[in-house]
Each structure stands twice: as structure tokens, then as C-alpha cells.
Amino acid sequence: MKKWTREVLQVRPKLLEIEGLQSFRELQRIDFDTLGQTGLFGIFGPTGSGKSTVLDAITFALYGKVKRADRGTQGIINANLNQTRVSFTFELLRDGTRKTYRVEREYKRKKNTANSCLPRVARLIEITDVGEIPLCDKASEVSSSIEELLGLSHDDFTRAVVLPQNSFQEFLLLDNAQKRSMLERIF
């Protein structure tokens, strides 16, 4: 059984770069520091404009997979490109200590396939006043480190933080023990 502490954890997005992921063909930069000056921002746009892809990019950077993609990565690369790159910088405030991290992932399309891809780069970096400190550079280590830093598994993150379209119904259909377990991990 886990030992529970009263640790306060806040995650604040700072910068997201997306290139070649789903509908984003060219490099897109989203500066959350500028957007969130008031502490709140929204993602708005017509159907098909890429709102969900922004959330997919954050999830992909953190965990190396996308909830709405088969096997987590099938079909995520833009149809006109052979690779995708995502970089997500975020700030973590834990019990008064503030740290900044950047997680980067690059995947390339498998030869002679339309939807399959392979990880090319995965790294987690701590950004300090004196420079950047590489923490890990293997896909599985990056995902494990993110899970440890945030205290959320990929499933918990997508159910509680991102909640993709139609996933609220999935949460509601979990049995009571599964809901309780997930909510205990989150809170």
C-alpha cells in the first residue's frame, strides 16, 4: 500500500512545439507564458482545426503515445511527411520548489508503410539557471521519469487532465474500484 503525503504539485505548460504531427505539417510554436498571463486560456477553433492535436502533442511528448491513435502511434505522422517532432517545456512546482523540464520526441515513418512509425529521439531535460541537464534519453526511461515526476500514468493523464472527446463516458463506465483507484492516484 502506498504511503500518502500532503505534497502539493502544480504543472504549468510553458512552450509547445509541434511539427509533422497529424494536421500540423509545419512547425507550430505555442507559448503558454504569453497565452496564460491571466492564469487561464482556452483552445478554440472550428472542427478539424487541430484543437485535439494540441492536446495529443502534449500527451505524445510526455508519454510517447496518443490516446486516439491505434497502438498509441499509428497514423500520427502527417500524411505528407516522414517524421514528426514534438517538444514540450513545462514547469513543475512541488512543495515550494520550482523546476523546469523539456521533453522531446521524434518519430520517423517505417519504410514502405503508411501508418507505422518508430521512435528516433526521446529525451528529458531539466532546464536550470546554469544550463540544461539531460536526465534520460531512452523512450521508456523518459516515459517512466515523466510518470514519476507527474505522479500520473498515461491513462490517468488522459482521463483526468486531457479527457479526449468521448472519453468521459469511458471514465463513467469504470467500476467503482477502478474509479476510486484512479482518483486516489490523481489526488
Stockholm file with secondary structure:
# STOCKHOLM 1.0

chainA/1-187         MKKWTREVLQVRPKLLEIEGLQSFRELQRIDFDTLGQTGLFGIFGPTGSGKSTVLDAITFALYGKVKRADRGTQGIINANLNQTRVSFTFELLRDGTRKTYRVEREYKRKKNTANSCLPRVARLIEITDVGEIPLCDKASEVSSSIEELLGLSHDDFTRAVVLPQNSFQEFLLLDNAQKRSMLERIF
#=GR chainA/1-187 SS CCCCCCCCEEEEEEEEEEESBTTBCSCEEEEHHHHTTTSCCCCCCCTTSSHHHHHHHHHHHHHSCCTTSGGGTTTCBCTTCSEEEEEEEEEEEETTEEEEEEEEEEEEECTTCSSCEEEEEEEEEEEETTEEEEEECSHHHHHHHHHHHHTCCHHHHIIIIICCTTHHHHHHHSCHHHHHHHHHHHC
#=GC SS_cons         CCCCCCCCEEEEEEEEEEESBTTBCSCEEEEHHHHTTTSCCCCCCCTTSSHHHHHHHHHHHHHSCCTTSGGGTTTCBCTTCSEEEEEEEEEEEETTEEEEEEEEEEEEECTTCSSCEEEEEEEEEEEETTEEEEEECSHHHHHHHHHHHHTCCHHHHIIIIICCTTHHHHHHHSCHHHHHHHHHHHC
//
